[in-house]
Amino acid sequence: MKILLVNPEVPSTFWSLKNALKFVSKKALLPPLGLLTVAALLPESFEKKLIDMNTSKLRDRHIKWADYVFISAMVIQKNSAKMVVEKCRTLNVKVVAGGPLFTSFPELVPDADYLVLNEAEITLPTFLKDLSNDCLKPVYKTTFKADMHSSPIPLWDLVDMKQYGLMGLQYSRGCPFNCDFCDITSLLGHKVRTKTTTQITDELESLYSHNWRGDVFFVDDNFIGKRQRLKNELLPAIIDWMDKKNHPFAFNTQASIDMADDEELMMLMTKAGFDCVFVGIESPNEESLVECNKTQNIGRDIVAAIKKIQQFGMQVQAGFIVGFDNDKPNVFNKLISLIQDGGVVTAMVGLLNAPRGTKLYRRLMSENRLSQFPTGDNMDCTMNFIPKMDINELLDGYQNVLNTIYSQKHYCKRIKTFLENYTFSNKTRLKIRYCGIKAFFRSMWQIGLIEKGKIHYWGLMLWSLKNPRRLPLAVRFSIYGFHFRKMLKTINPQMKELAAASNE
Ligand code: SF4
């Protein structure tokens, strides 16, 4: 049996970092962790190949080679996924589809032959059994949640690691919180399920033995969902492993802001090699936090929490949302102040959307306010419902937030605010790598000479030289900033079009 696994193309988005990856000669940010795990769940006797369309071209000969094409996608990949499914049909090769796009919106790509939905650890074995008995059904789904202990080490042999900016690893699924716009809990549940500590150290060992060195992203939606296990078992084991291997990795992950209340947790995370965490802050407006049930953020001094995490040695990247029913026109300036004061260098600000399956989706449906499918892109200026704030006011305010926080002036100022507060602790980051030096020279050319606003770049570089430990991060952020400004150039005209359309 020959299986071709296909990861469809991700368009250029905030998180694709496509314009930044060129500085370090990488083609994509992350390999397709889900597909690599699916590959590991397939029988050893099956021949497997993987085409990640973000790093290489999918050709007819790849499809013709296969008995089945396995495709997994997120909503953002829907156009490319559709194209792959159509191509397979033309070439008469059966498609087996799974992942969040096909689980939440199967009607968006209706022509896949077999849907293997929800978590593959449960549904794939049933599919494989039916495959061997020649009695396949069109849909395999379940309401049960997988035991993470049955999740295998991803089949890293199928990708060329050199093409990627970082590697991925998953420790847990599920989140104890209940934010009303979030579909993580409808897909993966509230009960946090984890892999064993041995599974994780085996996965680290596997990445290491495949010669990966550098950034590793724990893709968990809320890494700190099971704190006691983290503090008592996993983090001490990672600390040991990293010491023995001489700190080959720098970790980043996603967590809720209440991690700032737990100093022991932050200390252990930093010691283990975590130096960056993405936090959903969402809004500076208390009423909006109450509206979306972001309980862990309510009544909290958000800037103080961000600064505390930074002082423990972790950069805080954060997500923000505008378009809540309770947002007032002053929300935009409050948001800019929060981002600037907190030194949140990488701030993703999006318009609120209601994914299917969420509490928000059900509320908006009952209020007859849903308008279209969400696109899965947090920053493409689309909303899938009618907001309460006047749409022109909302789009103007949103545009102003983006143009301000990603202007060279505000962005470089924010980098300084962050670096002044940050405690450097990651031993991995001390090892200057060749690609970092290459990226520095490229940034001098592209941002320091060609791009407008170069004075801010040079000001930042000179300032960083006073404490050379700051320089690698200042360069990295400058390159990210270049990507974000390029993104803005595509977002601004989109917003003008939307505003004009809404006026007609
Ligand atoms: S904390 Fe994050 S993952 Fe958990 S429900 Fe809220 S948005 Fe979703």
Boltz pocket constraint, residues with backbone or C-beta under 6 A from the ligand:
constraints:
  - pocket:
      binder: B
      contacts: [[A, 175], [A, 176], [A, 177], [A, 178], [A, 179], [A, 182], [A, 183], [A, 184], [A, 185], [A, 221], [A, 222], [A, 256], [A, 280]]
      max_distance: 6.0
